[in-house]
Amino acid sequence: MSGKLLYNRITKVFPIFLFIGLAWGKDLNLVYSDGKAITIKQAKYGFSGETLYLNGTKYVLKDVNQKKKIIKVKKVYRTGIGQLINYNKYQEISFDCVYSFRYLEKRFDIIPLLIGGGIGYHFLSKPKADTLSFYLGTIPAFSLGLGLSFLPKFSEELIVGDGAWSIEVK
């Protein structure tokens, strides 16, 4: 009996949750004239969204309002003070004001990590490896490989308009 009661409650509440999920903003869809499409994800549940460049400035996508044709973004600051002062300040950019963009292609690349780990292993596997080779060889090589693995890779600058890329309104 309790299983059927739970099923009835879920079937009543599920459409409400579905509507709420669809009512909150949309992702940014960019379409090329030959049909190629790029989707840039918006921020979910208050966390930061995907990083992108609009008109040469680095932003984090917060929300896209398809009806008003506005992109809500937060500018990325390099310094901690800039991030602290502008923590909750968002800018609204009209679709018509966007003339170029770059999107995040890769967040993580394993190749530098494998190279750094291999070099670190080489320093550590020598027959006469000592503590100095561990501190001056293995740790820096592995750390550099790990750091380079997390550097994001952005696309080349793509031009909006002139029959090429356009922002899709759904």
Buried (B, 14 or more C-beta within 10 A) or exposed (E): EEEEEEEEEEEEEEEEEEEEEEEEBBBBBBBEEEEEEBBBEBBEEEEEBBBBBBEEEBBBBBBBEBEEEBBBBBBBBEEEEEEEEBEEEEBEBEBEEBEBBBBBEEEEBEEBBEBBBEBBEBBBEEEEBEEEBEEEBBBBBBEBBEEBBEEEEBBEEBEBEEEEBBBBEE
